[in-house]
């Protein structure tokens, strides 16, 4: 592409296709200059056999914005005493430390499983420049905090009252329901009942019947009352597995949800699925009107970073994550914070800064003694 800037006025938009977020940022700078912002990013999959051998492309739409007048430059600060000629600390740059080259923040995020779409969103964020000016360990902490704030602002948390748990066979749908029941009874002291349904296909309750009996939660088989039996109580539905190959087989489930006016619908996904299968299951849940999402089998996933796209840009509110097969535990009720801890590990800021100050004080004392 021609690197000359376009003779464009503020508000001019361009659309282009690239292979990575860094390439998109370069094209934007070449075509629109520094005063531009990204309007939208969309993944484009190649069709046919090309999809097997080529990486997905990004379709980007950017817009030229008005140039803001730069603020007046502040007066130069006086030089610190440590940099005056003749000072012992002035010789400090000669004491070079031999260290391996440090990776950039972008490289670390990409290794953590961040998608090119998410990286481009970070590049376009006003906070990106300030993040890159921080020490790397602090940049990781602030990046995680920034992503959590974006996720919290994207959804309005509402408590579950009448919710159906949906998912394909083998994703841990019933186990996820048991974990949620344990949380409701033990932590929130709520009570209610559970309804299982089979319709035209079998639906094994597995450990649900015994678990409900242990919790003192009534378990009924449909047809049964689908309204709460106690004030402020809950009603949860364990439905048969949905089909991905034959969407028409899900018509019975969709009719039941509409007939009983069940507005809260929790989609349970196996996070260990490969990306294509995960997207297909997510789309099937959206077709059934899912409102919330639960990710299971996180103990089998090495990189949790790929879940950021679902939590930040997805349409389903994250409910919790499961990290093991236990019916009462192995559960993360703050998905955003859990993924931030897993993908952006860092030391405590206060402890690290204190250690850096102690190290600098020791070096200064050594130089003064030598002088």
N, C-alpha and C positions, 0 to 999 in steps of 0.2 A: 504494500500500500504506500502511496505517496506520503512522505513525512511532513509536507508543508501544511501549515495550519489552514483550516477552512476560513474564508472570509465571511464568517457568520455573525449574526446578531444574537444577543441574549435571547434564549428561548428556542434556538435551533436544536433539532434532535437528529441523531444518526443511529442507525442500526447496523450491527456487524456480527460476525460469527468468529469465535476464537476457540483455542484449545485449553486455555488456562486463565486463571484470574490475573496472573502477572502480565500475560499478553494483552488482556483486556485493558488493564491500567495503562500499558504502554500505548495502545492504539488511541485511547481517550486523550492522553497527553499530546500525541502527535497531531490529532485531528482537531481537538477543541481547546488544547492548552490546559492550564492548571485549574481554571475556573469552570469546572464541569462536575456534574453529579450523575450517578447511575439511577435510571428510572425503573428498570426491570431486568431480571436475569432469568433465562429459561433454558433448561437442559434439552438438547436435541439429540435423539438417538438415530444412528444410521439405520436404514432399512435393509432387509435381505441379509446376504452373507457379509456385507460390510460391517454389520453390527457385531459380528463375532471377532473381528480383527482390528477394529478401530475404537479409540477412546471416545466417550461422549463429548459433544461440542456444546459451547455456551453461546446462546443468542443474547446479546446485550443491547439495550437501548439507553443512550446517554444524552444529556441535554446541557447546552452551554448556559451558564448562569451569569448574572451581572457581576461585574468586577467591583469589589469593595475597596474603598480607600484604605491603604495601610495606616495603622496608627503611628503617631510621631515616635521616632526612635528615642528611647530614654538616654539620659546623659550617661556617659561611660563611668562605670563604677571605679573607685580608686583601687589600685592594685593592692592585694593583700601583702602584709609584711613578709609572708613566706616566700614571695616571688621577687623581693628586692635584691639588687645585686649585693653579693657578699654574704647572703644568708645561707646558713648550712642546708636548709631545706631546698634551696634553689638547685642543688646538685641532685635532687631526688630522681629526675627523669633518667639519669645515667644508670640507676639501679634497676635495669629492665628485668622483668620476670619472664622466664621461658615457659610459655603455656601453649597448649594445642589450640588451633583456631576454633573460636566459639561459633556455634550455629546461630543463625538469625532467628527472630521470632517467627517469621513465615515458615522457615524450614521445620521448626519444632512443631508448629501447628499442623503442617502437612503430614509429618510423621505420626502425629497423634490421631490421624484419621479424618481431619477436617477436609470437607469437599471443596472443590474449586468454587462452587457457588457460595459457600459460606465464607471462604477467604475473600472473595470479591465483595461480599457484603461488609466485611471488616475493613477492607481497603477504602470503601466508600464512606465509612463511618467517620464523623468528625473526631472521634477519640483515637483513631489509628495513629496519627502523627505523634500525639503525646505518649501513646503506649510504646512506640519505638524509641523514644528518648529515654525511657526508664531502663535501669539494669534488668537483665534478662529475667531473673527470678521475680522481680517486682512486676515486670510486664506480664508474666504468666498469671500472677495473682489478679492483676487488674483486668486482664482479658477475661478470666473466668467470672469476675464480678460484673463486668460489662455484659457478657452473654446472659447471665442470670437475670439481670435487670431487663434485658430485651424480652426474655421469655416470660417473665412475670407480667410485663406490660401487655403481652400479646393475648393473655387469657384472663378471664374473670373466674376465679375459683368459686364454685357453687357446690354445696354438700349433696351427696347422693341420697335419694329417698326411694324412688322406684326405678330400678336400673336393671337392664338385661345384659348379661355377659355373653359376648359373641366371639367367635374365632374358629379357625379350622381345627380339624382333629389333630391332636398331638402337640398343641401349642402350650398346654398347661392351663386351659381355661378354668376347669373346676378347681385346680390347686390355687389359682389366683383368687377365685371367689372365696375359698376357705381362708386365705390370708387376710382378705378384706373383712370377712366376718369376724375373725379374731381381733382385728384392730377396732372394729365397731363395738364389740362387746367388752373387751378388756380395757381399752384406752378411752373410749368415748362413752361407755356405759349405756349404749343404745340397744334396744331390742326390736325385734320384728320377726318376719318369717321368710322362708325361701320356697320357691316353686320351681319344680322341674317339669319339663315338657319333652315329648318325643315326636309328636305329629306323625309324619310318614317315614321316620327313620329312627333307629334305636339311639338312646342317649343314656349311657351308663353313668350313674352318679358316682361311681368309684368310692372314695372315702367320705364323700359329702354327707351321706346319711348318718354315719357313725359320728362324724365331726359335729354335725348339727345337734345330735343327741347329747354329746358331751358339753356343748355350749349352752344347751337349754333353748335352742332356737328351733321352732317347729318347721318341719319340712313336709310340704304337700306336693301332690302330683296334679298337674293340670288335667281337667278343669277344676279350679279352685278359686277362691277370692283373690283378686289381684290388687286389692286395696289394703293399706296398712290396717292392722287389727288393733293397734294401740296409738294414742296420740304421739306425734313426733316419731313414730316407728318407721321401720324400713321394710321394703319388699324387694327381694332380689330374685332374678330369674336365671336359671341354668338351662340354656337352650341347646339343641343339637348343633353339631359342627356345621359351618357353612362350607359351600363348595366353591372352588376357584375355577375348575374346568367347565362346570355347567352352571352358570349363574341362574338359570331357570329353576334349578332345584332349591334356590333360596326364597322362592316366592311364598312358600308356606310360612317361613319365619317372618318375612316382611309383612304379610297379611296379619299375623298374630300381633306384631308390634303396633301396627296401625289400629287394629280392632280394639286392643286393650289400652290404647293411648299411652304407651310407654315411651316417653320422650328422652329419657337418659339411657344411652346405649354404649356400653363399654366394650371396645374392641381389644382383644388380647392377641398380641403378636409375639412370635418367637424371634428374639433379637439375633439368634445365631443363624437365621436364614440368610442365604446370599442376597445381595442387594435387589436383584430382579424379582425374586420371589417375595421379598419383603414389601416392595412397592406394589406388587399385584394384590397381596393380601390387604394392604392398606387401602387400595382403591376399592376392593370388594366391601370392606367395612364402611367406607364412605357411601357406597351405593345403598347400604342398608340403614343409612342415617346415623352412623356412629357419632357420638359426641365426645367420648373420652377414649384414651388409649393406655394400655398397660403393656410393658415390655417384659418378657420372661427370659429365662436361661442366660442372664447376663454373666453368670459364672463360667459360661462356655465361650464368651466373646472376649477376644484379646484387645480390640480397639473399640472403645465406646464412642469415639468421636463422630462416627457416621450417624449417630442418633440425633446430633444437634439439629440437622435439617428438619427432622420430624417435630422437634420440640419448639423450634423457633419460627419456622415458616408453615408448619402443618396446620390443619384446621381442627385437629382433635386435641383436647386438653389433656396433658399428661397426668395420670392419676398416681401411679407408683411403678417401681421396678422390682423385679424379683431376682434374687441372686442365689437361689438354692431351692431344693425340693421340699423343704420343711413347710408344714401347714401353718405354723405359728412362728414366724420369723423370716430371716433371709429376705427382708423387704425394705426398700428405700422409699419413704413417703414424700421425699423432696427430690424429685427426679433431676431437676436442673442443678441443684447443689451437688448431688451425687455424681453426675457426669462431669461437672467442673472439677471435683476432687480427683476423679479418675483420669481425666484427659489432661489436666493442667496441674500436676503436682508441684508444690512449692513449699519452702520453709516458712515458718512464721515470720512475718515482716519485722516485728519488733526485735526478735532474737537475732535475726540476720544482720540488721542494721547495727545492733549493739556490738556484734562480733566484728563488723567492719570498722567501727569506731575504735575498738580496742586494738585492732591490728594497726590502724593508722597511728594511734598514740604510741604504740611500741616502736614503730619504724622511726617516728620523729625523735623519740628518746634516744634511739641507737645513733642517729645522725648527730644529735647534739653532743653525745658522749664522745663520738669519734672526733668531732670538731675540737 
